Amino acid sequence: MKTQHLRWSSLAPLPGAILSLLPAVTCPACLGAYAGLLSALGLGFLVQSTVLEPLLIAALLIGLASIVWSTVDHRNPWPLALTLLGDVTVVSGRYLFVSELLQWFGFPLILAAAVWNIWLRRRRPGRQPGSTAENEPVVSTTETSQ
């Protein structure tokens, strides 16, 4: 059960990356399709930017927190750095420079960091999450005392 939880927690950055693309790909021809799809799912209120903006920031922060938690476990800071770069690129492209190109550039960075993070977590299957030392001594519980 715990390994299944760990597997899914590595995918936490993906909603933020996908939500960052939703406002970028809203061409006039697609707005009707988005509205229809979201309304059919009962999420028609998401088409408004007043709802999308806090949802985007929240999803990016949840994904970032997940990568931070994983970085403590596997001790490789590069997926965290790539996630930070992707998040900053998406947010600055959305709010600072109003550039769809920056938003599109940030999405694959977040996606690559999530995939890299999953690979790092699967590469070390014997290590328990939260353990403190790289070379922990193995303590045998089957030793007999004399």
Buried (B, 14 or more C-beta within 10 A) or exposed (E): EEEEEBEEBBBBBBBBBBBBBBBBEBEEEEEEEBBEEBEEEEEBEBBEEEEBBEBBBEBBEEBBEBBEBBBEBBEBEEBBBBBBBBBBBBBBBBEEEEBBEBBBBBBEBBBBBBBBBBEBBEEEEEEEBEEEEEEEEEEEEEEEEE
